Amino acid sequence: MAQQVQGVIARAKGEPVRIETIVVPDPGPGEAVVRVQACGVCHTDLHYREGGINDDFPFLLGHEAAGTVESVGEGVTEVAPGDFVVLNWRAVCGQCRACLRGRPQYCFDTHNARQKMTLLDGTELSPALGIGAFAEKTLVAAGQCTKVDPEASPAAAGLLGCGVMAGIGAAINTGEVGRGDSVAVIGCGGVGNAAVVGARLAGAAKIIAVDIDDKKLETAKSLGATHTVNSRSADPVEAVRALTDGNGADVVIEAVGRPETYEQAFYARDLAGTVVLVGVPTPEMRIDLPLLDVFGRGGALKSSWYGDCLPSRDFPMLIDLYRQGRLDLDAFVTETIELADVEKAFERMHHGDVLRSVVVF
């Protein structure tokens, strides 16, 4: 029987979100209903509210979540009722050309639940990133549920569902940071600071955090940055070079998503170094780089989508590190809030006051 629960809805571009009753259908073949325990307030949700993703309003927001599987549909074998899971937005198909080439982290046909959650009047909802977890319960494809250690804190574990995984993966998976490498991270919000953590986990010898906010730089230092640069008062390219014997960093991770910071990342890397773009740009943004510089500097220019993660591989491993005390996911939880506080959390995020506000049910 379909269930009625409370969820955070964005009805129109730029309008404040509101809590409304939504209808969650029973899971069909390949689907699962998850009782959400915690969901982080991610900048992507604000992009949805502002119409920056698409205009398929109304949206059921929330996607960075953990919870317990309540029920599953026909044919589901990967999870069962009672399992503690982190939700992901890349449920791999196993059949596309990327999957068949052994690169499922690049799956070109990821899937979501086929049924739609609705408002009481039958209006179909567009769940953020196919999840919609600012709700007491949500319907997802079973492949979007990744089973992890149930002893993990839901507020911390859920952050792997988007921002923290994006940052850690940008360093480890996309940037392939190695032992002894020098790494610069430009932009030290939630994703950038997660990249700092990823670089530390990978064994980087020097981790240079770059931002315009001293408070964020202090947080980066507490998470493993060995050096900090305030780019309001110092040229970040020159500062990174000065800290790397004049060479530039082996890997530079751009976690802002702006043309000017991408250019800084490009010139702050060593010859044959790697630039990783994990900050999300807007559609109108363009970059203008001399093609000769692109050719002459060698190396690699990469983009990192979801940290090039494979949830079934990466989530359990990172939760194990968290449980061992080797990965401080709790440090990313600035505050826990109620469902009604999401709009206020957007404001705090906009002003840079938090790494993550997390809705706890």
C-alpha positions as CSV (number, residue, x, y, z in Angstrom):
1,M,0.0,0.0,0.0
2,A,1.3,3.5,-0.9
3,Q,2.5,5.6,2.0
4,Q,2.1,9.3,2.8
5,V,5.1,11.0,4.3
6,Q,6.5,14.5,4.7
7,G,9.0,15.9,2.2
8,V,10.7,19.1,1.1
9,I,9.4,20.4,-2.2
10,A,10.7,23.1,-4.5
11,R,7.6,24.1,-6.6
12,A,9.1,26.9,-8.7
13,K,12.4,28.5,-9.6
14,G,13.7,30.6,-6.7
15,E,10.8,30.1,-4.4
16,P,11.5,29.0,-0.8
17,V,11.1,25.3,-0.3
18,R,8.1,24.0,1.6
19,I,7.2,20.8,3.5
20,E,4.3,18.9,1.8
21,T,2.7,15.5,2.0
22,I,4.1,13.1,-0.7
23,V,2.9,9.7,-1.7
24,V,5.5,6.9,-1.9
25,P,4.3,3.9,-3.8
26,D,5.1,0.3,-2.9
27,P,8.4,-0.8,-4.6
28,G,8.0,-2.3,-8.0
29,P,10.5,-4.7,-9.8
30,G,14.0,-3.6,-9.1
31,E,13.0,-0.9,-6.6
32,A,13.3,-0.3,-2.9
33,V,11.6,2.0,-0.3
34,V,14.1,3.4,2.2
35,R,13.3,5.0,5.5
36,V,15.7,7.9,5.5
37,Q,17.6,8.5,8.7
38,A,19.8,11.4,7.7
39,C,20.3,13.6,4.6
40,G,22.9,16.3,4.0
41,V,22.0,19.7,2.6
42,C,24.1,19.8,-0.6
43,H,24.7,22.7,-3.0
44,T,23.2,20.6,-5.7
45,D,19.8,20.8,-4.0
46,L,20.1,24.6,-4.1
47,H,20.9,24.4,-7.8
48,Y,17.7,22.4,-8.3
49,R,15.7,25.0,-6.4
50,E,17.2,27.8,-8.5
51,G,16.4,26.0,-11.8
52,G,20.1,25.5,-12.4
53,I,19.8,21.7,-13.2
54,N,16.5,21.7,-15.3
55,D,13.0,23.0,-15.0
56,D,11.2,19.8,-14.2
57,F,9.4,21.3,-11.2
58,P,8.2,20.4,-8.7
59,F,11.3,18.8,-7.2
60,L,11.5,16.5,-4.2
61,L,14.9,17.7,-2.9
62,G,17.6,15.8,-1.0
63,H,20.1,13.1,-2.2
64,E,23.0,12.9,0.2
65,A,21.5,10.3,2.5
66,A,21.6,7.1,4.6
67,G,18.8,5.0,5.9
68,T,17.3,1.6,6.3
69,V,15.7,-0.5,3.6
70,E,12.0,-0.9,4.5
71,S,10.8,-3.0,1.5
72,V,12.0,-4.2,-1.8
73,G,10.3,-5.1,-5.1
74,E,10.4,-8.2,-7.2
75,G,13.8,-9.4,-8.3
76,V,15.8,-7.4,-5.8
77,T,18.7,-9.4,-4.4
78,E,21.4,-6.9,-3.6
79,V,19.7,-5.5,-0.5
80,A,16.9,-6.7,1.9
81,P,14.6,-5.1,4.4
82,G,16.6,-4.0,7.5
83,D,19.8,-3.3,5.7
84,F,21.5,0.0,6.5
85,V,22.4,1.7,3.2
86,V,24.0,4.9,1.8
87,L,22.0,6.1,-1.2
88,N,23.9,6.8,-4.5
89,W,22.9,8.4,-7.7
90,R,25.0,6.1,-10.0
91,A,23.2,2.8,-10.0
92,V,25.2,1.1,-12.7
93,C,23.5,-0.9,-15.4
94,G,26.1,-3.6,-16.0
95,Q,25.3,-3.6,-19.8
96,C,26.5,-0.4,-21.4
97,R,29.7,0.0,-23.2
98,A,31.5,1.4,-20.1
99,C,30.3,-1.4,-17.9
100,L,31.2,-4.1,-20.5
101,R,34.7,-2.6,-20.8
102,G,35.2,-3.1,-17.1
103,R,34.7,0.6,-16.2
104,P,31.4,0.6,-14.4
105,Q,32.3,3.8,-12.5
106,Y,31.7,5.5,-15.9
107,C,28.4,3.8,-16.5
108,F,26.5,5.6,-19.3
109,D,23.0,4.2,-18.4
110,T,22.6,4.6,-14.7
111,H,19.0,4.1,-13.6
112,N,16.5,5.3,-11.0
113,A,13.1,4.1,-9.8
114,R,10.6,3.7,-12.6
115,Q,7.6,4.7,-10.6
116,K,7.0,8.3,-9.6
117,M,6.4,9.7,-6.1
118,T,3.6,12.3,-6.2
119,L,1.9,15.0,-4.3
120,L,-1.5,14.3,-2.8
121,D,-3.2,15.6,-6.0
122,G,-1.3,13.2,-8.2
123,T,1.3,15.7,-9.4
124,E,4.5,13.7,-10.3
125,L,7.6,14.8,-8.5
126,S,11.2,15.0,-9.9
127,P,13.5,13.5,-7.2
128,A,16.8,15.3,-6.9
129,L,19.5,13.1,-8.6
130,G,16.9,10.4,-8.8
131,I,16.7,10.1,-5.0
132,G,14.6,12.7,-3.2
133,A,15.7,12.1,0.4
134,F,14.5,15.2,2.2
135,A,11.6,12.9,3.1
136,E,10.8,10.4,5.8
137,K,10.8,7.7,3.1
138,T,11.8,7.6,-0.5
139,L,11.5,5.3,-3.5
140,V,14.7,4.4,-5.4
141,A,16.2,1.8,-7.7
142,A,17.6,-1.0,-5.6
143,G,21.0,-0.4,-7.2
144,Q,21.0,3.1,-5.6
145,C,21.3,1.4,-2.2
146,T,24.8,0.5,-1.0
147,K,24.9,-1.6,2.1
148,V,27.4,-0.5,4.7
149,D,28.3,-1.2,8.3
150,P,25.2,-0.4,10.4
151,E,27.3,0.9,13.3
152,A,28.2,4.0,11.3
153,S,26.4,7.3,12.2
154,P,23.7,7.9,9.6
155,A,24.5,11.7,9.6
156,A,28.2,10.9,8.7
157,A,27.6,8.0,6.4
158,G,25.1,9.8,4.2
159,L,27.7,12.4,3.2
160,L,29.4,9.7,1.1
161,G,26.3,9.9,-1.1
162,C,27.6,13.0,-2.8
163,G,29.9,15.8,-1.6
164,V,32.4,13.9,0.6
165,M,32.7,11.1,-2.0
166,A,33.1,13.6,-4.8
167,G,36.1,15.2,-3.0
168,I,37.8,12.1,-1.8
169,G,37.3,10.5,-5.1
170,A,38.7,13.5,-7.0
171,A,42.0,13.0,-5.2
172,I,42.2,9.2,-5.0
173,N,40.3,8.0,-8.1
174,T,40.5,10.8,-10.7
175,G,43.7,12.5,-9.6
176,E,45.4,9.3,-8.7
177,V,47.3,11.0,-5.9
178,G,50.3,8.8,-4.9
179,R,52.6,8.5,-1.9
180,G,54.9,11.5,-1.7
181,D,52.9,13.7,-4.2
182,S,52.3,17.4,-3.8
183,V,48.7,18.4,-4.0
184,A,46.9,21.7,-4.2
185,V,43.2,22.1,-3.5
186,I,41.6,25.3,-4.7
187,G,38.3,25.9,-2.9
188,C,37.9,24.5,0.6
189,G,34.1,24.0,1.0
190,G,32.8,20.6,1.7
191,V,34.0,19.0,-1.5
192,G,37.4,20.7,-1.4
193,N,38.0,19.7,2.2
194,A,37.1,16.2,1.3
195,A,39.7,16.3,-1.4
196,V,42.2,17.4,1.3
197,V,41.2,14.3,3.2
198,G,41.5,12.1,0.1
199,A,45.0,13.4,-0.6
200,R,46.0,12.6,3.0
201,L,44.6,9.1,2.8
202,A,46.5,8.6,-0.5
203,G,49.8,9.5,1.2
204,A,50.5,12.9,-0.3
205,A,53.5,14.6,1.3
206,K,52.4,18.1,0.8
207,I,48.8,19.3,0.7
208,I,48.2,23.0,-0.1
209,A,44.7,24.4,0.7
210,V,43.7,27.5,-1.2
211,D,40.7,29.7,-0.4
212,I,39.7,33.3,0.3
213,D,38.2,32.4,3.7
214,D,40.6,32.0,6.6
215,K,38.0,30.0,8.5
216,K,37.8,27.4,5.7
217,L,41.6,27.3,5.6
218,E,41.7,26.5,9.3
219,T,39.3,23.7,8.7
220,A,41.4,22.4,5.9
221,K,44.4,22.4,8.1
222,S,42.6,20.4,10.8
223,L,41.7,17.8,8.1
224,G,45.2,17.3,6.8
225,A,46.4,20.3,4.8
226,T,50.1,21.0,5.4
227,H,50.0,24.5,4.0
228,T,47.3,27.1,3.4
229,V,47.1,30.1,1.0
230,N,44.6,32.9,1.2
231,S,44.2,33.9,-2.4
232,R,42.8,37.3,-1.5
233,S,46.2,38.3,-0.2
234,A,48.5,36.2,-2.3
235,D,48.7,35.0,-5.9
236,P,47.7,31.3,-5.6
237,V,49.8,30.2,-8.6
238,E,53.0,31.8,-7.3
239,A,52.2,30.6,-3.7
240,V,51.8,27.0,-4.8
241,R,55.0,27.2,-6.9
242,A,56.9,28.7,-4.0
243,L,55.8,25.8,-1.8
244,T,56.8,23.2,-4.4
245,D,60.4,24.3,-5.1
246,G,59.2,26.5,-8.0
247,N,57.7,23.6,-9.9
248,G,54.0,23.5,-9.1
249,A,52.0,20.7,-7.6
250,D,51.8,17.2,-9.0
251,V,48.0,17.3,-8.7
252,V,45.8,20.4,-8.5
253,I,42.1,19.9,-7.6
254,E,39.8,22.7,-8.6
255,A,36.7,22.5,-6.3
256,V,35.1,25.8,-7.2
257,G,34.0,25.5,-10.8
258,R,34.8,28.9,-12.1
259,P,37.0,29.9,-15.1
260,E,39.4,32.0,-13.1
261,T,40.1,29.3,-10.5
262,Y,40.4,26.7,-13.2
263,E,43.1,28.8,-14.9
264,Q,44.8,29.1,-11.5
265,A,44.8,25.3,-11.2
266,F,46.1,24.9,-14.7
267,Y,49.2,27.1,-14.1
268,A,49.7,25.9,-10.5
269,R,50.5,22.4,-11.6
270,D,53.9,21.0,-12.4
271,L,54.9,20.1,-15.9
272,A,53.1,16.9,-16.8
273,G,51.0,17.3,-13.7
274,T,47.3,16.7,-13.4
275,V,44.4,19.1,-13.0
276,V,41.1,17.7,-11.7
277,L,37.9,19.8,-12.1
278,V,35.4,18.7,-9.5
279,G,33.7,22.1,-8.9
280,V,30.5,22.3,-10.9
281,P,30.4,25.2,-13.4
282,T,27.3,26.8,-14.8
283,P,26.3,26.5,-18.5
284,E,27.4,29.9,-19.6
285,M,31.0,29.6,-18.3
286,R,33.9,29.5,-20.7
287,I,37.7,29.2,-20.4
288,D,40.3,30.7,-22.7
289,L,43.7,29.1,-22.5
290,P,46.6,29.3,-25.0
291,L,46.5,26.0,-26.9
292,L,50.3,26.0,-27.0
293,D,50.3,26.0,-23.1
294,V,47.9,23.1,-23.1
295,F,50.2,21.2,-25.4
296,G,53.5,22.3,-24.0
297,R,52.7,21.5,-20.3
298,G,51.7,17.9,-21.0
299,G,50.1,16.0,-18.2
300,A,46.4,15.6,-17.9
301,L,43.3,17.8,-17.6
302,K,40.5,15.7,-16.0
303,S,37.0,16.3,-14.8
304,S,35.7,14.2,-11.9
305,W,32.0,13.3,-11.8
306,Y,31.0,11.9,-8.4
307,G,34.7,11.3,-7.7
308,D,34.8,8.6,-10.4
309,C,33.5,6.4,-7.6
310,L,32.0,2.9,-7.8
311,P,29.6,3.0,-4.8
312,S,29.7,-0.8,-4.2
313,R,33.5,-0.7,-4.0
314,D,34.1,2.7,-2.4
315,F,31.3,3.3,0.2
316,P,32.0,0.1,2.3
317,M,35.7,0.8,2.2
318,L,35.4,4.4,3.4
319,I,32.9,3.4,6.1
320,D,35.4,0.9,7.3
321,L,38.1,3.6,7.5
322,Y,35.6,5.8,9.4
323,R,34.8,3.0,11.9
324,Q,38.6,2.5,12.4
325,G,39.1,6.1,13.2
326,R,41.1,6.8,10.1
327,L,38.5,8.9,8.2
328,D,36.8,11.6,10.3
329,L,33.5,11.9,8.5
330,D,32.0,13.5,11.7
331,A,34.1,16.5,11.1
332,F,32.0,17.4,8.0
333,V,28.8,17.5,10.0
334,T,28.6,21.1,11.1
335,E,25.1,20.9,12.5
336,T,22.1,18.6,12.6
337,I,18.7,20.1,11.8
338,E,15.1,19.2,11.3
339,L,13.3,18.9,8.0
340,A,11.7,22.4,8.4
341,D,15.1,24.0,8.6
342,V,16.3,23.2,5.1
343,E,15.6,26.7,3.7
344,K,17.6,28.3,6.5
345,A,20.4,25.7,5.8
346,F,20.5,27.0,2.2
347,E,21.2,30.5,3.5
348,R,24.0,29.3,5.8
349,M,25.5,27.3,2.9
350,H,25.4,30.4,0.7
351,H,27.3,32.4,3.2
352,G,29.9,29.7,3.7
353,D,29.0,29.1,7.4
354,V,28.9,25.3,7.3
355,L,30.6,22.3,5.7
356,R,27.3,20.4,6.0
357,S,24.0,20.9,7.6
358,V,22.4,17.4,8.0
359,V,18.7,16.7,8.4
360,V,18.2,14.0,10.9
361,F,14.9,12.1,11.1
